[in-house]
Amino acid sequence: MNRIVIQKDVAEQIRQADGQIELVDDQGHRVGVVRRPPTQQEIQFAKSRVGSQSPKFTMAELIAKIEAL
């Protein structure tokens, strides 16, 4: 794996981002996408949903619902 060291301010922007981040060069061309690791709060929320009694859908059911809109 290659390692690229980024400036502190860029690293902080990535840490503070909500969701994925698109990295672009100075011409606006996509270089890649960064997905930050989940926070402890996000992990706890996800764990709290395990075993939930809320309705569950398969991926096919979700796609069908979206296509029906």
C-alpha positions as CSV (number, residue, x, y, z in Angstrom):
1,M,0.0,0.0,0.0
2,N,1.2,3.5,-0.8
3,R,1.2,6.2,1.8
4,I,0.6,9.9,1.1
5,V,1.2,12.4,3.9
6,I,-1.3,15.3,3.9
7,Q,-1.2,18.7,5.6
8,K,-2.7,19.0,9.0
9,D,-5.6,21.2,7.9
10,V,-6.6,18.7,5.2
11,A,-6.5,15.8,7.7
12,E,-8.7,17.8,10.0
13,Q,-11.2,18.5,7.2
14,I,-11.4,14.7,6.6
15,R,-11.9,14.0,10.3
16,Q,-14.7,16.5,10.6
17,A,-16.5,15.4,7.4
18,D,-19.8,13.7,7.5
19,G,-19.7,10.7,5.2
20,Q,-17.4,10.2,2.2
21,I,-15.1,12.8,0.8
22,E,-14.1,13.2,-2.8
23,L,-10.5,14.1,-3.4
24,V,-9.7,16.2,-6.5
25,D,-6.5,17.6,-7.9
26,D,-5.9,21.3,-8.7
27,Q,-7.7,20.8,-12.0
28,G,-10.8,19.4,-10.4
29,H,-10.2,15.8,-11.6
30,R,-11.1,13.1,-9.2
31,V,-8.2,11.5,-7.5
32,G,-10.1,9.2,-5.1
33,V,-12.6,8.9,-2.4
34,V,-12.0,8.8,1.4
35,R,-14.3,7.2,3.8
36,R,-13.5,8.1,7.4
37,P,-13.8,5.5,10.1
38,P,-17.0,5.6,12.1
39,T,-17.1,7.5,15.4
40,Q,-17.7,5.7,18.7
41,Q,-21.1,7.3,18.8
42,E,-21.9,6.0,15.3
43,I,-20.7,2.5,16.3
44,Q,-22.9,2.5,19.4
45,F,-25.9,3.6,17.4
46,A,-25.4,0.8,14.9
47,K,-25.0,-1.7,17.7
48,S,-28.2,-0.5,19.3
49,R,-30.1,-1.3,16.1
50,V,-29.0,-4.9,16.2
51,G,-32.0,-7.0,17.1
52,S,-34.4,-4.1,16.5
53,Q,-38.0,-5.1,15.9
54,S,-38.4,-2.5,13.1
55,P,-39.3,-3.7,9.6
56,K,-36.5,-5.3,7.6
57,F,-36.3,-5.3,3.8
58,T,-34.1,-7.1,1.3
59,M,-32.0,-5.1,-1.1
60,A,-34.4,-6.2,-3.9
61,E,-37.4,-5.0,-1.9
62,L,-35.7,-1.6,-1.4
63,I,-34.8,-1.2,-5.0
64,A,-38.4,-2.1,-6.0
65,K,-39.8,0.5,-3.6
66,I,-37.4,3.2,-5.0
67,E,-38.2,2.3,-8.6
68,A,-42.0,2.5,-7.8
69,L,-41.6,6.2,-6.8
